[in-house]
Each structure stands twice: as C-alpha cells, then as structure tokens.
Amino acid sequence: MRAVAWIGVVLAAAPCRHAVAQHLAKPVIDHLPGGVTRVMNPGPTAWADTNGWKLVLETTIQPPAGSPGELDTPNQALLTTTGDIVVADWRTPSIKLYDAQGKFERSIGRSGAGPGEYHVPEIALDHDTLVVDDVQIARVMLMTLDGRELRQFPAPTGAYGVVPLTDKLGRIRVVGFPGYMQWIFTDHDGHHVDSLRPPAAGDDDRWTVKTNGGVARYTIPFAGLPTMTLLRDGTLAWGATDRYAVAVGRTMVAILENYQQADGSIVIPEALRKWMGKDRIKARD
C-alpha cells in the first residue's frame, strides 16, 4: 500500500534576509563506491533572499489496505473545481476520486481496452471533464467524473510519464512521436488543430557507474534537462535546468488579444480555419 500526499502552497510571512540566512543548513558531501559524489541537504542551503513561500501538507490520502480506495503506485493527483481530488494509479491501473478530506468516493473507469477503460492512464482536467491519455493504447478518452465516457479518439504514440494538458481554448495537448519534444494539439472531438516543437535544452549529461550487474546511468544534477508546461491561456512556458531563463511563447496570446469577442468566443483567423475545422471557438463556462 502506498500513500499520495496532496500538497498545498501557502504564503508565509516574508522574513528578512538576515533571519533566513541564519537558518540555512550546511550540505553534507561524501563519496560513494565507484567515485560518485553524494550531496545531502538537511534543509535549505542557499537562496537567502527567499520571499517566504513554502509548501504545507494539507491532506494525506492513505486508504486502508484491501479497501476499494487503496493506492499502489499513484503518479498524478488533480484538484477538481469542487475541491475533490482525482488520483491516477499506474500499476493497478486505476483512476480514483477522493473528497477534500481524502475519503474515497468512487473509481472512474477501469482497466482494459474497451469503452471507459485504460491501460496506462495519464490524466488532465478541463473544468469537470476528465481527459485520459493512454499511451499504450494510443487513445485519448474524455469522461465525466462519475465515470461516463463522453467520447474517444486515436492519439499519437507518445512518451510514458508526459501527461496531457488543456487550455481555455478547448485544446488538448498530447505528445507525438518521436519523443516528448513533439506536441500535438486537438480539440475535444479529436481534430488536429495545431502542433509545436518546444525548444531543446542542452546536452543530457549523465553519470555512468559500474555495478556488479553492468553499468547504471544517473542524470547529473543541473544538467540541461528541459521543463515546460502549457498555461491555461495557451501560452508555452519553457525552462531548462542548465540556465536561469524561462521562455514564454505568445502565439496564442496574440490570437486571444486580437480575436476574442465580447461574449468570450474567439474568431479563428481565416488562414487557420482549414486546420482548426471551424471558424469560431465557443466560450466555455
């Protein structure tokens, strides 16, 4: 049995720099067999100019062993508009709904390849519509939170562990082949409306360590690994661990600024209509 902790972020009182510096921990550095250097930090060791933000544990979800709500290998937790928590579990596989106090409410769908079923669920929420991207089946499925399938459509074979994302334009971002650096955007009916190749980071440096069974490879801390997300307004926010920089795309923001109507709908520019398959995106509640 495993537990998934739902972590909330709160703003604490901002301490002065001197007070923060007094509480900085000293890192412990030692060397492991094979020449690997290990650094362990018992607490914050830098960034003395922090503004006081911190993570605070709000709820722990840990149903009893053998109960319907038991978790095995939870890999995602999403917060619904009503405060409930949706958890995707890879090993079971399952998607389960808990209330704000962590009490199990119900399972959503089940393991399999038929309607309302999945093998490897990667999930996102668009308001109260659950988006299930199943890389193993190469399919995206839209469901209600009570487990009713709304529709499904084929999706490109992407990469495990890269979750789908949604934006307020009604688009669903899934990952295309080859690799996670190809993004495919669809609408809720599965129509391909856009694609994007996010910028690459630096070299993916790794340590190679000889072991009794051969070799093991570990990513070097602060190597050039990319991290990115899709904001609700359709903006791409991208960064990498080998530089202090964040890139933000403005293509979709510019469309919103110039084509959004008073009722909230968006008129699709004429040049894009043949790819979007429509001339207007209706406003969503």
Salt bridges, closest charged atoms under 4 A:
ASP30 OD2 - ARG38 NH2 2.86
ASP72 OD1 - ARG91 NH1 3.85
GLU117 OE2 - ARG110 NE 2.80
ASP126 OD1 - HIS127 NE2 3.91
ASP126 OD2 - HIS188 NE2 2.83
ASP126 OD1 - ARG232 NH2 3.86
ASP126 OD2 - ARG284 NE 3.84
ASP167 OD2 - ARG171 NE 2.75
ASP187 OD2 - HIS191 ND1 3.14
ASP187 OD2 - LYS278 NZ 3.93
ASP189 OD1 - ARG151 NE 3.47
ASP194 OD2 - ARG171 NH1 3.57
ASP204 OD2 - ARG206 NH2 3.16
ASP242 OD1 - ARG243 NE 2.77
GLU257 OE1 - ARG250 NH2 3.08
